[in-house]
Amino acid sequence: MSTRTIHLDVRGMSCANCSGTVQDALGSLDGVESASVNFATDEASVTYDPDRVSLSEVYDAIESAGYDPVSETVSIAITDMSCANCAETNRTALESNPGVVRADVNFATDEAQVEYVPGEVSIEELYDAVESAGYTPVRETGDDADGQTGDGEDARDVARNAEITRQKRLTLFGAALSTPLLAMLALHLFAPGALPETVPGTGVPFGWVAFALATPVQVVLGREFYENSYTALVRNRTANMDVLIALGSTTAYLYSVIALVGILPNAGLYFDTAALILVFITLGNYLEARSKGQASEALRSLLEMEADTATLVDRAASETPPADGEVAEQSSAARQTESGEAVDGEEREVPLDEVEVGDRMKVRPGEKIPTDGVVVDGESAVDESMVTGESVPVSKEAGDEVVGSTVNQNGVLVVEATKVGSDTAIQQIVQTVKEAQSRQPEIQNVADRISAYFVPAVIVNALVWATVWMLFPAQLAGFVEALPLWGVVVGGPAAAGGTVSTLEFAVLVFASAVLIACPCALGLATPAATMVGTSIGAQNGVLFKGGDILERVRDVDTVVFDKTGTLTKGEMSLTDVVALGPSADGGALDPASDDDALDPAPDGGALREVADDGDATAEAGAGEDAETTVLRLAAAAERNSEHPLAQAIVEGAAERGVDVPEAEEFENVPGHGVRATVEGDTVLVGNRRLLEDAGIDPSPAEETMHRLEEEGKTAMLVGRLFERTGETEPSDAADETSTAAGEVLGVVANADTIKETSAEAVRALRERGVDVHMITGDNERTARAVAEQVGIDPDNVRAEVLPDGKADAVEAIQDEGKKAMMVGDGVNDAPALAAAFVGTALGSGTDVAIEAADVTLMRDDPTDVVKAIRVSAGTLAKIKQNLFWALGYNTAMIPLASLGLLQPILAAGAMALSSVSVLTNSLLFRRYTPDHDYRILGFLRRRR
């Protein structure tokens, strides 16, 4: 028994208990000899038996324990693969390398995605593993080893184009030599006796002319198939499509040579068949290589949209001059040149790879925005269709984020770079799509299982039928002639009244039976469609993390939306402030201005100016009304919170000119609210439970809360506990609402605008028969009010769900036998996204939510959920079309060839055509746009 020891980093451990948990998880694996996890260094050392447990299982065990084992992923382009068996061989070779966690090899894209342990294996060792399997990796160096940027992508294009050119030259070479053979075949069939028996002027049999033409074809075109067959059979102990081609063409060629030298008197010559087999197959390989290039064209076009250069400006020249005493920070654009000359205040054009985070770039109308960034100056409309699929330009101004490679339309913008290089959105999209293409749907497992046994089964079948024709030629010929089909080739064997010997006919059957089978069509059926489907999604702002996810989305029967930021815009604004006590007039505020006119509130209500109230709380100070006191204390308590509701309160106070004091001892109570010390007292802002847990009775505010929640607003109670020495009673302004512990001062309410497309998304989903739910931490009344506006059944609303309870809520829905897609955008949605059958994050959401999700929607639009389902359903329909053709072709054609009904030449042509037809069918899918359901016949489709 041989063991391996692997050293890896583990993220997420916060104490010794964490390291113990990871160690126990590893120790429970059958095959792990020992495991040591060090919390201080965040490292794990695992000794295991690779014959009993794989490195991927080690990683899965750590992840299942709730921690993150560090790994890196590299993409390797591989040439020379001819079928799914080749991809499986490369996968096995890569995964046998110590340090490789897992490898996915895609025959359709000629690429491998390899996840490995940093420091345990090098890229060169991965290249060597591919070469040891008998295939050719596209070697890349330096920063381009990920294959995503710069010369690395160019190297792959060069390799792909070189392969297309090579196959084209081979095809032309073979066609030039085979054309005379084809002409000789036509004369033999349609003008018997037209060809001389010997070469004119010599006594050399005319068959040697055919030998002279066919032999170079056999050597030059056949060499690749012979080498690959040797590698497959001898080195890798497997059989692939090259074995079938080599068997078929060699059988025809050697039989002809044997007949030509006189070992088999009166036997026919099939040099034309041997040559044309290789020509047709090579032509098919050429067309297949071209089709693969077209299928990945969408990704290349995205990369080509990147800007080549950027115009840098120094920070001081790009913003309003600083006030006296301030010093403007200098960006990298203000650094000195190599000659020592300063470039302060000047613009200079630099290559894109020289832009760094923090640099400021000037983008003129019509130019591409070089990298992801934020607008610091200027206003313009930006065409973001290449990222989001949205054709309408988006207005941008200072403070707005912009995406690299999008096009500035009509104004000058100054953009500060926030992401560069491989971190930009366009590069992340390409990387995500490539990884998605490498992870195949579960339906591919069926094709893989068939492919693993396909070639050996075909060879056995061909041998069996050749033997049967040798043993029972007359009986079998009689049976075939009785079938309602065309006659057997060359009239059948001589024993049944045909024109060729029984041995010769058996050889023809064997060659046809091995040549007609096409495992490459079966291997291309799923990855080709998946490649196009993921590209369609990317072009329309929908990113699938894998082909398995793409397949899974189609089966979703329930969509669960988070409310805030998903169905609503998530831009909360303060709408109401209500003080409980003498001034409880429904929300009066003291505006900052002296204008006596009504000041419209965001919810259509009005804020009115209120005179000084001498009965206000003592802490409010002279001239401050009770509502302003409530707002001042609420804003002070929420000042340190990052929650959108808190920010709305703070911004609302600032807009109204309220002087907000500093708070101390801030505490966030998840799902309930916040607690802070303000001016010596403990102020609480949150829901009923927060105040009840603090001993404050919220019932005096119940009527106001009910009214505001019925209006669809998020209402929060503002309460106060008395902590100051000597104070035993609450303030006069709210003495009627006091308890022994404290008092409820009032209510503040925020409103969130529902997205314009939310109702449309819900309607489209319900029309598809998808059940729609909503989960929110908001109160029941507000949640139901929002649900009613967007069209969600009130019975499908789960309100007042704590952040850690959203995952439980999703699991409860799935426990009913449903396959749920959770759609969210916040950090607190991440557990629910991970728990769902499919997790979907809006691109405008947090990085944590996007990382936890299976699908990312680049636009902040819930209707893209429908697009994701349509793309998934369309792709699966295309996969089934391909599999139906591939399986149907082989199921129908192999019996025909075995019964002697197909010429070897026709069998070879049909074999080449089958794989090309699968790719062509997949490429036709590129025309599909997910604004309607996919239909095989476009004119019959029903738009939704």
Secondary structure, 3 states (H helix, E strand, C coil): CCCEEEEEEEECCCCHHHHHHHHHHHHCCCCEEEEEEECCCCEEEEEECCCCCCHHHHHHHHHHCCCEECCEEEEEEEECCCCHHHHHHHHHHHHCCCCEEEEEEECCCCEEEEEECCCCCCHHHHHHHHHHCCCEECCCCHHHHHCCCHHHHHHHHHHHHHHHHHHHHHHHHHHHHHHHHHHHHHHHHHCCCCCCCECCCCCCECHHHHHHHHHHHHHHHHHHHHHHHHHHHHHCCCCCHHHHHHHHHHHHHHHHHHHHCCCCCCCCCCHHHHHHHHHHHHHHHHHHHHHHHHHCHHHHHHHHCCCCEEEEECHHHHCCCCCCCCCCCCCHHHCCCCCCCCCCCCEEEEEHHHCCCCCEEEECCCCECCCEEEEEECCEEEECHHHHCCCCCEEECCCCEECCCCEECCCCEEEEEEECHHHCHHHHHHHHHHHHHHCCCCHHHHHHHHHHHHHHHHHHHHHHHHHHHHHCHHHHHHHHHHCCCCCCHHHCEHHHCCCECHHHHHHHHHHHHHHHCCHHHHHHHHHHHHHHHHHHHHHCCEEECCHHHHHHHCCCCEEEEEHHHHHECCCCEEEEEEECCCCCCCCCCCCCCCCCCCEECCCCCEECCCCCCCCCCHHHCCCCCHHHHHHHHHHHHHCCCCCHHHHHHHHHHHHCCCCCCCEEEEEEECCCEEEEEECCEEEEEECHHHHHHCCCCCHHHHHHHHHHHHCCCEEEEEEEECCCCCCCCCCHHHHHHECCCEEEEEEEEEECCECCCHHHHHHHHHHCCCEEEEECCCCHHHHHHHHHHHCCCHHHEECCCCHHHHHHHHHHHHCCCCCEEEEECCHHHHHHHHHCCEEEEECCCCHHHHHHCCEEECCCCCCHHHHHHHHHHHHHHHHHHHHHHHHHHHHHHHHHHHCCCCCHHHHHHHHHHHHHHHHHHHHHHHHCCCCCCCCCCHHHCCCC
